[in-house]
């Protein structure tokens, strides 16, 4: 007999429709044949399925059996095909009869005793279900809340193969999993940190405020213990709350990577990723034999924080240049190309010299001038040009550390950010995702016109600092954001002066 079920093949973060076809011919013997470009985890599923069927009171078909995963030109990876293959074998062997099985997408990993284990990409599976008009999903219980975030999809949670078979056969009615999105957002959209925790560094908070208001990338330079890490990790708290669409996009990346924390079903706060400086290029931007999301994609709609910036391998840092400009990374392989989203704010931090104390008045620097030059030269000029704001973070004096009065808190700064972003939505259109930091050259000429005083100041800065055309545009974009924060329509010399101060590390190239 022949049976057909529907599941998914995960390609990056995209779920693609996959048909599980099972044919029990009635002639011959042997181990079931699995075809359709399966990887090792899928090939091993037959052994897991045999034990799961036996321990659940069923038997593996004794005659020649072929299992096809279609379309055959897409690589199938992971154990999520265990459950649909097992159900397909029972259908084709007439151990299960179901008229409704083709109305559902089915996915799940099987344990040897028949339990159903969680899978990656349940949210993408839910979106696929809605896009293709299926009635609902049959997924492991641990994935049900995640998939149920997609509105208009019935999600049925199962704990075991026996429960899935009974439901699909009509013997066990199940209630679909329900999720209250508003309540879930209210519960999860809370940060554990606040800018008020940072003592002093008000000028650095100002720079981060400008960065957040225009989605500009930032580089902080300062001695150890100055608060660079604290400031970077608190940057998401002054960004606007995630919209539902942004939350779904971010959650899809984490779901497909198997990195959703615990029982979390939705990413309701902006992520902060802090990879170690020993990271490889594939781990940072994505890659692998089967393409996987890298840190730049895990930071989607959030912050990618690179501490000890010059300690990263130069080739790793250079791989960021195109990602910063395009906000997407394409991983190409011989059989396919997979796109991963990478719309993040880059926040980097570094010491001013190898020992770290060049700008610290309390500790003497032990580095020679050539050593400092070589240390700074580890970051290429083209990469520095792509970072809009360079800000010095000095050591915090004891008076500021012991001050009982808290600094500017996140709520206050977020109010200014939202006001500036509202101005940008009016400028670029309510449906546009463009911010000042991402204006095109044409938009730059239209919205960043300056007066004669500003023109003289900018010409002088370009001449003395040796700014390139890209750095010149970065100054104008930052100045536009500063003007928006001040509620002023035109960019003045005052706004340009502050923006130029944020180009500390520029040099003639």
C-alpha positions as CSV (number, residue, x, y, z in Angstrom):
1,X,0.0,0.0,0.0
2,X,1.0,3.6,-0.4
3,X,0.8,6.5,2.1
4,X,1.6,10.2,1.8
5,X,2.1,12.7,4.6
6,X,3.3,16.3,4.9
7,X,6.3,17.6,6.8
8,X,9.0,20.2,6.3
9,X,12.6,20.5,5.3
10,X,14.5,23.3,7.0
11,X,16.7,25.4,4.8
12,X,18.4,28.0,6.9
13,X,15.5,29.5,8.7
14,X,13.0,28.8,6.0
15,X,10.7,25.8,6.2
16,X,10.0,24.2,2.8
17,X,7.2,21.8,2.1
18,X,8.3,18.1,2.2
19,X,6.2,15.1,1.3
20,X,6.9,11.8,3.1
21,X,5.9,9.0,0.7
22,X,5.8,5.4,2.0
23,X,5.3,2.4,-0.3
24,X,4.9,-1.1,1.2
25,X,5.0,-3.3,-1.9
26,X,4.1,-6.7,-0.4
27,X,7.0,-8.4,-2.1
28,X,10.4,-9.1,-0.8
29,X,12.1,-8.5,2.5
30,X,14.7,-6.2,4.0
31,X,15.4,-3.0,5.9
32,X,13.2,-0.1,4.6
33,X,15.0,2.0,1.9
34,X,15.2,5.7,2.6
35,X,15.7,8.1,-0.4
36,X,15.3,11.8,-1.1
37,X,18.8,13.2,-0.3
38,X,18.7,12.4,3.5
39,X,21.7,13.3,5.8
40,X,23.1,10.9,8.4
41,X,20.6,11.9,11.1
42,X,17.7,11.1,8.7
43,X,19.3,7.8,7.6
44,X,19.6,6.7,11.2
45,X,15.9,7.3,11.7
46,X,14.9,3.8,10.6
47,X,16.7,2.3,13.6
48,X,15.0,4.8,16.0
49,X,11.6,4.2,14.3
50,X,11.9,0.4,14.6
51,X,12.4,0.6,18.4
52,X,9.8,3.3,18.8
53,X,7.2,1.2,16.9
54,X,8.0,-2.0,18.8
55,X,7.9,-0.3,22.2
56,X,4.6,1.4,21.3
57,X,2.9,-1.8,20.4
58,X,3.3,-1.6,16.6
59,X,5.5,-3.5,14.1
60,X,7.7,-2.4,11.3
61,X,6.4,-3.6,7.9
62,X,7.9,-7.0,7.1
63,X,7.9,-6.6,3.3
64,X,9.9,-4.4,1.0
65,X,9.4,-0.8,1.9
66,X,10.5,2.4,0.3
67,X,10.4,5.8,2.0
68,X,10.8,8.9,-0.2
69,X,11.3,12.5,1.0
70,X,10.2,14.8,-1.8
71,X,11.3,17.0,-3.4
72,X,14.5,14.9,-3.9
73,X,16.8,17.8,-4.8
74,X,16.6,19.4,-1.4
75,X,18.9,18.2,1.4
76,X,17.0,16.8,4.3
77,X,18.7,17.1,7.7
78,X,17.8,16.5,11.3
79,X,15.6,14.0,13.2
80,X,12.3,15.9,12.7
81,X,11.2,13.3,10.0
82,X,11.0,10.5,12.6
83,X,7.4,11.0,13.5
84,X,6.0,11.5,10.0
85,X,7.9,8.5,8.7
86,X,6.7,6.3,11.5
87,X,3.1,7.4,10.9
88,X,3.5,6.8,7.2
89,X,4.8,3.3,7.8
90,X,1.7,2.5,9.9
91,X,-0.6,3.9,7.3
92,X,1.0,2.1,4.4
93,X,1.0,-1.2,6.4
94,X,-2.7,-0.7,7.3
95,X,-2.0,-0.5,11.0
96,X,-3.5,3.0,11.0
97,X,-6.4,4.3,9.0
98,X,-6.9,8.0,8.8
99,X,-8.7,10.3,6.3
100,X,-7.4,13.5,7.9
101,X,-3.7,12.8,7.9
102,X,-3.0,14.9,4.7
103,X,-4.6,17.9,6.4
104,X,-1.7,18.3,8.9
105,X,1.9,19.0,8.9
106,X,3.7,16.5,11.1
107,X,7.2,16.8,12.6
108,X,9.0,15.3,15.6
109,X,11.9,13.2,16.8
110,X,11.3,9.8,18.3
111,X,12.9,8.3,21.3
112,X,13.4,4.6,21.4
113,X,10.5,4.1,23.8
114,X,8.1,6.0,21.6
115,X,8.3,9.4,23.3
116,X,8.3,12.5,21.0
117,X,11.2,14.9,21.5
118,X,11.4,18.6,20.4
119,X,12.7,19.7,17.1
120,X,14.2,22.8,15.6
121,X,12.2,25.3,13.5
122,X,8.7,24.9,15.0
123,X,7.9,28.5,14.4
124,X,8.9,28.2,10.7
125,X,6.8,25.1,10.5
126,X,3.8,27.1,11.8
127,X,4.4,29.9,9.2
128,X,4.6,27.2,6.5
129,X,1.3,25.7,7.7
130,X,-0.5,29.1,7.4
131,X,1.1,29.9,4.0
132,X,0.1,26.6,2.5
133,X,-3.4,26.3,3.9
134,X,-3.0,23.2,6.0
135,X,-5.6,22.6,8.8
136,X,-3.0,22.4,11.5
137,X,0.2,20.9,13.0
138,X,1.1,17.8,15.0
139,X,4.3,18.6,16.9
140,X,6.1,17.7,20.2
141,X,4.5,19.3,23.3
142,X,7.7,21.3,23.9
143,X,7.3,23.0,20.5
144,X,3.5,23.6,20.7
145,X,3.6,27.0,22.3
146,X,6.3,28.2,19.9
147,X,4.3,27.1,16.8
148,X,1.0,28.5,18.3
149,X,2.4,32.0,18.2
150,X,1.4,32.0,14.5
151,X,-2.2,33.2,14.4
152,X,-4.7,31.1,12.5
153,X,-2.9,27.8,12.9
154,X,-4.2,24.9,15.0
155,X,-1.4,23.3,16.9
156,X,-1.8,19.9,18.4
157,X,0.8,18.8,21.0
158,X,1.7,15.1,21.4
159,X,3.9,13.4,23.9
160,X,4.3,10.0,22.2
161,X,3.9,8.1,18.9
162,X,0.9,6.3,20.3
163,X,-0.8,9.6,21.1
164,X,-0.1,11.0,17.6
165,X,-1.5,7.8,16.0
166,X,-4.6,7.9,18.2
167,X,-5.3,11.5,17.3
168,X,-4.7,11.1,13.6
169,X,-6.9,8.0,13.6
170,X,-9.7,9.8,15.3
171,X,-9.7,7.8,18.6
172,X,-8.2,10.6,20.8
173,X,-9.6,14.1,20.5
174,X,-7.0,16.9,21.4
175,X,-7.5,20.5,22.1
176,X,-5.3,22.9,20.0
177,X,-2.7,24.8,21.9
178,X,-3.7,28.4,22.5
179,X,-1.3,31.4,23.1
180,X,-2.3,34.9,24.3
181,X,0.2,37.0,22.3
182,X,-0.6,40.2,24.2
183,X,-0.1,38.6,27.6
184,X,3.0,36.8,26.4
185,X,4.5,40.0,25.1
186,X,3.8,41.8,28.4
187,X,5.4,39.0,30.4
188,X,8.5,38.5,28.2
189,X,9.2,42.1,27.1
190,X,11.1,43.0,30.2
191,X,14.8,43.8,30.5
192,X,16.8,42.9,33.6
193,X,19.3,45.8,33.2
194,X,19.0,49.6,32.9
195,X,21.2,52.5,32.0
196,X,20.6,53.9,35.4
197,X,22.9,51.1,36.7
198,X,25.9,52.8,35.0
199,X,27.5,55.5,37.1
200,X,29.0,58.5,35.3
201,X,29.8,58.2,31.6
202,X,26.9,60.6,30.7
203,X,28.7,61.7,27.5
204,X,29.0,58.0,26.4
205,X,25.3,57.6,27.1
206,X,24.7,60.6,24.9
207,X,26.7,58.9,22.1
208,X,24.7,55.7,22.5
209,X,21.5,57.8,22.5
210,X,22.5,59.2,19.1
211,X,23.4,55.7,17.9
212,X,20.0,54.2,18.9
213,X,18.1,57.2,17.5
214,X,19.5,56.7,14.0
215,X,20.6,53.0,14.1
216,X,24.3,53.9,13.9
217,X,27.2,51.5,14.6
218,X,29.4,52.4,17.6
219,X,33.0,51.8,18.7
220,X,34.0,52.5,22.3
221,X,37.6,53.0,23.3
222,X,38.7,53.0,26.9
223,X,40.7,51.3,29.6
224,X,39.6,48.1,31.4
225,X,36.8,48.6,33.9
226,X,35.5,51.8,32.4
227,X,32.0,50.3,31.8
228,X,32.1,49.5,28.0
229,X,30.5,46.1,28.5
230,X,27.8,47.4,30.8
231,X,26.9,50.2,28.4
232,X,26.8,47.8,25.4
233,X,24.5,45.3,27.1
234,X,22.1,48.1,28.0
235,X,21.8,49.6,24.6
236,X,18.7,47.4,23.7
237,X,16.8,48.9,26.6
238,X,16.6,52.3,24.9
239,X,15.6,51.0,21.5
240,X,11.9,50.8,20.7
241,X,10.2,47.6,21.8
242,X,10.1,44.8,19.3
243,X,7.1,44.7,17.0
244,X,5.3,41.4,16.6
245,X,6.8,41.0,13.1
246,X,10.3,41.7,14.4
247,X,9.8,39.3,17.3
248,X,8.7,36.5,14.9
249,X,11.7,37.2,12.6
250,X,14.1,37.0,15.5
251,X,12.5,34.0,17.0
252,X,12.7,32.1,13.7
253,X,16.5,32.5,13.7
254,X,16.8,31.2,17.3
255,X,14.2,28.4,16.7
256,X,16.0,27.1,13.5
257,X,19.3,27.2,15.4
258,X,17.9,25.4,18.4
259,X,18.8,28.3,20.7
260,X,15.5,29.2,22.2
261,X,16.0,29.4,25.9
262,X,14.2,26.8,28.0
263,X,10.4,26.9,27.4
264,X,10.5,30.3,25.7
265,X,8.2,30.4,22.7
266,X,8.9,34.0,21.6
267,X,11.8,36.5,21.6
268,X,10.2,39.6,23.0
269,X,13.3,41.5,23.8
270,X,16.1,42.6,21.5
271,X,19.0,40.1,21.6
272,X,22.6,41.0,22.6
273,X,25.2,38.6,21.2
274,X,28.8,38.7,22.5
275,X,31.0,36.2,20.7
276,X,34.5,35.5,21.9
277,X,37.4,37.0,19.9
278,X,38.6,33.5,18.9
279,X,35.4,33.0,16.8
280,X,35.8,31.7,13.2
281,X,34.2,33.3,10.1
282,X,31.5,30.6,9.7
283,X,30.5,30.9,13.4
284,X,30.3,34.7,13.0
285,X,28.5,35.2,9.7
286,X,27.1,31.7,9.2
287,X,28.1,28.6,7.2
288,X,28.8,25.0,7.6
289,X,28.2,22.0,5.3
290,X,24.5,22.4,6.1
291,X,24.3,26.2,6.4
292,X,23.6,27.5,9.9
293,X,23.0,31.0,11.2
294,X,26.0,32.8,12.6
295,X,26.2,35.4,15.4
296,X,25.3,38.2,13.0
297,X,21.9,36.5,12.4
298,X,21.4,35.7,16.1
299,X,21.8,39.4,16.7
300,X,19.0,40.2,14.2
301,X,17.0,43.2,15.4
302,X,19.4,43.5,18.3
303,X,23.0,44.2,19.1
304,X,26.2,42.4,18.1
305,X,28.8,43.3,20.7
306,X,32.4,42.6,19.8
307,X,34.5,43.2,22.9
308,X,38.3,43.3,22.6
309,X,37.8,44.4,19.0
310,X,41.5,44.3,17.8
311,X,41.9,40.7,19.2
312,X,39.6,39.2,16.6
313,X,41.3,37.7,13.6
314,X,41.6,40.3,10.8
315,X,39.8,38.0,8.3
316,X,36.9,37.6,10.7
317,X,36.5,41.4,11.1
318,X,36.8,41.9,7.3
319,X,33.9,39.4,6.8
320,X,31.6,41.9,8.5
321,X,32.1,44.7,6.0
322,X,29.5,43.5,3.5
323,X,27.1,42.4,6.2
324,X,27.1,45.8,7.8
325,X,26.1,47.4,4.5
326,X,23.6,44.8,3.2
327,X,22.0,43.6,6.5
328,X,21.7,40.1,5.1
329,X,24.2,37.2,4.7
330,X,24.0,34.7,1.8
331,X,25.7,31.3,2.4
332,X,26.3,29.6,-0.9
333,X,26.9,25.9,-1.4
334,X,27.1,23.7,-4.5
335,X,23.5,22.7,-4.3
336,X,21.9,25.8,-3.0
337,X,22.2,29.3,-1.5
338,X,20.6,30.3,1.8
339,X,19.9,33.8,3.0
340,X,20.0,34.7,6.7
341,X,18.8,38.0,8.0
342,X,21.4,40.2,9.8
343,X,19.9,43.5,10.6
344,X,21.8,44.4,13.8
345,X,23.5,47.3,15.4
346,X,27.3,46.7,15.7
347,X,28.8,47.8,19.0
348,X,32.5,47.3,19.4
349,X,34.8,47.9,22.3
350,X,38.6,48.1,22.6
351,X,41.4,49.3,24.8
352,X,43.5,52.2,23.6
353,X,46.7,50.2,23.6
354,X,47.9,46.6,24.2
355,X,48.2,47.0,28.0
356,X,44.9,49.0,28.1
357,X,46.0,52.0,30.2
358,X,47.1,54.6,27.7
359,X,44.2,56.9,28.6
360,X,43.9,55.9,32.2
361,X,45.3,58.7,34.5
362,X,45.6,56.3,37.5
363,X,47.8,53.6,35.9
364,X,50.9,54.2,33.8
365,X,50.9,52.8,30.2
366,X,53.8,50.4,29.4
367,X,53.4,50.4,25.7
368,X,55.7,52.2,23.2
369,X,54.3,54.3,20.4
370,X,55.0,51.7,17.7
371,X,53.2,49.1,19.8
372,X,50.2,51.3,20.1
373,X,50.2,52.0,16.3
374,X,50.4,48.3,15.5
375,X,47.6,47.6,17.9
376,X,45.3,50.2,16.3
377,X,46.3,49.1,12.9
378,X,44.7,45.7,13.5
379,X,41.4,47.3,12.6
380,X,41.4,48.2,8.9
381,X,40.5,51.7,7.7
382,X,37.6,50.4,5.5
383,X,36.0,48.7,8.6
384,X,36.4,51.8,10.7
385,X,34.7,53.8,8.0
386,X,31.6,51.6,8.4
387,X,31.4,52.4,12.1
388,X,29.5,55.7,12.4
389,X,30.5,56.7,16.0
390,X,33.9,56.4,17.8
391,X,33.6,57.4,21.4
392,X,36.2,57.5,24.2
393,X,35.1,55.9,27.5
394,X,37.4,57.2,30.2
395,X,38.0,55.6,33.6
396,X,35.2,56.4,36.1
397,X,36.3,58.5,39.0
398,X,35.6,57.3,42.6
399,X,33.3,60.3,43.1
400,X,31.0,59.1,40.4
401,X,31.1,55.5,41.6
402,X,30.1,56.4,45.1
403,X,27.5,58.9,44.0
404,X,24.1,57.9,45.5
405,X,22.3,59.6,42.6
406,X,21.6,57.3,39.7
407,X,22.5,58.3,36.2
408,X,20.1,58.8,33.3
409,X,17.8,55.8,33.1
410,X,16.7,53.8,30.1
411,X,13.1,55.0,30.1
412,X,14.2,58.6,29.7
413,X,16.6,57.8,26.9
414,X,14.1,55.6,25.2
415,X,11.6,58.5,25.1
416,X,14.1,60.6,23.1
417,X,14.9,57.7,20.8
418,X,11.2,57.1,20.0
419,X,10.6,60.8,19.3
420,X,13.6,60.9,16.9
421,X,12.4,57.7,15.2
422,X,8.9,59.2,14.8
423,X,10.4,62.1,12.9
424,X,12.3,59.7,10.6
425,X,9.1,57.8,9.9
426,X,7.5,61.0,8.8
427,X,10.5,61.8,6.6
428,X,10.8,58.4,4.9
429,X,7.2,57.1,5.1
430,X,5.3,55.2,7.8
431,X,5.9,51.8,6.0
432,X,9.6,52.4,5.4
433,X,12.3,50.7,7.6
434,X,14.9,53.4,6.6
435,X,16.6,55.3,9.4
436,X,19.1,58.1,9.3
437,X,22.0,55.6,9.6
438,X,20.8,53.8,6.4
439,X,19.9,56.7,4.1
440,X,20.9,56.3,0.5
441,X,23.1,58.9,-1.2
442,X,20.0,60.4,-2.8
443,X,18.2,60.7,0.5
444,X,21.4,62.1,2.1
445,X,21.5,65.0,-0.4
446,X,17.8,65.7,0.1
447,X,17.6,65.6,3.9
448,X,21.0,66.7,5.0
449,X,21.4,70.1,3.4
450,X,23.7,72.4,5.5
451,X,24.3,76.2,5.6
452,X,27.5,78.0,4.8
453,X,28.9,77.7,8.3
454,X,28.3,74.0,8.3
455,X,29.8,73.7,4.8
456,X,33.1,75.4,6.0
457,X,33.2,73.2,9.1
458,X,32.7,70.0,7.1
459,X,35.3,70.9,4.5
460,X,37.8,71.6,7.2
461,X,37.1,68.3,8.9
462,X,37.5,66.3,5.7
463,X,40.8,68.0,5.0
464,X,42.3,67.7,8.4
465,X,41.0,64.2,9.3
466,X,41.5,62.8,5.8
467,X,37.9,61.6,5.7
468,X,36.9,59.4,2.8
469,X,33.6,59.8,0.9
470,X,32.0,57.1,3.0
471,X,33.2,58.8,6.3
472,X,31.9,62.1,5.0
473,X,28.5,60.6,4.5
474,X,28.6,59.0,8.0
475,X,29.2,62.4,9.5
476,X,26.2,63.8,7.7
477,X,24.0,60.9,8.8
478,X,25.0,61.3,12.4
479,X,24.5,65.1,12.3
480,X,21.0,64.5,10.9
481,X,20.2,62.2,13.9
482,X,21.5,64.8,16.3
483,X,19.3,67.4,14.7
484,X,16.3,65.1,15.0
485,X,17.0,64.6,18.7
486,X,17.0,68.4,19.1
487,X,13.7,68.6,17.1
488,X,15.3,70.8,14.4
489,X,14.5,70.6,10.7
490,X,17.9,71.8,9.4
491,X,21.3,70.4,10.1
492,X,23.4,73.2,11.6
493,X,27.1,73.6,12.3
494,X,26.5,72.7,15.9
495,X,25.1,69.3,14.9
496,X,28.0,68.8,12.5
497,X,30.5,69.7,15.2
498,X,29.2,67.0,17.6
499,X,29.1,64.4,14.7
500,X,32.7,65.2,13.8
501,X,33.8,64.6,17.4
502,X,32.5,61.1,17.0
503,X,35.2,60.3,14.4
504,X,38.1,59.9,16.8
505,X,39.9,57.1,15.0
506,X,39.7,58.4,11.5
507,X,43.1,58.8,9.7
508,X,44.4,59.4,6.2
509,X,44.5,56.1,4.3
